[in-house]
Amino acid sequence: MPSLLVLLPLWGCSPSLDQVVQRTVDGGFVGVLHVEHRGEVLVLDAWGDAIRASDEAPAVPNTVDTVFTVGSLTKQFTGAVVLEAQDRGLLSLDDTLEDHFDGVAPERADVTLHQLLTHTGGFPGAIGWDDEVIGREDYLQRAFEGPWDVPVGTHRYSNTGYSLAAAVLEQVTGEPYERLLLDWLVEPLGMAHTGYETPDYSDTVVAHGYRGDEEPFGPPLTARYDSDGPYWHLTGNGGVLSTAADMRRWVAAVHDGEILSDEARATYWSPLESQGPSFWYAYGWAYEEWGPMGHNVNHDGSNGFFFAFVTWWPEDELYVAYYTNDVTTSPEGLAWDLSRAVLR
């Protein structure tokens, strides 16, 4: 997609935060921007329509409380639920697929939960479309039978791996993935608008997704969902709905130790699998070094209509996030421009 902003690589030439925000808004940004530095909210505002006008109804504007699909940010929830399950003695990160399921082909029987969560399990990015009607057992059979073209131990971003991790969680607890997410993480933290179908979204607006003038995607809570959440091409790896406030609450809680044991949190935030001299992958987070700006953890998520990005700079206690329901208005490099403007 075309960039609405030009990244400025020279440290001393970074525009101010107000300038970055204004350029973004002037470029037609639709969604919510959130920037918070050392506990001070510098930017928290919304622009554009959550639901465009139609012949039947007027437009509904975005607000800071709008519910968005956050896509692959779901992975950080799955990573945390797995670590919580380990703390409860229900599984181990060293468990293999063969430990929990029958019918795994020998080539993938020894793949561990750790490998699934770090995209090194040798599974493809996807084994079908997000909205394909497919239950857990059919999904597992398709995943386990292959064929695969990724060697185990090689980093290849894999939604499939995270769905398999969610299936392990269901296997060891007897509970649906969303129920675990809500009971163990979301509800204890008061994140009232985070989940799939279970939360009550009636007091706010769930955005529809757009891609320019194409047919819209939405509302997300549609027939694409089974009775207990999305079908299995999304379960555990994408599709969670949330708000700017809930996502900020989540990052603060997991960083400050409100949830997960100290050992689990140390694992959760650690750079586990190196992808080069300055990039690693943790359990649902990318871990990067940015020279004078220090290191951050981040992740994005998209289904081609919505786009979400969250990054946290621990040394500077800088939180930057944005959520858009029209990907054609999502500036390339926006999170880094916002971060650079604060840290320059």
Summary of the structure (lengths in Angstrom):
residues: 344
radius of gyration: 19.7
end to end distance: 27.0
largest distance: 57.8
contacts: 1170
relative contact order: 0.21
helix: 34%
strand: 20%
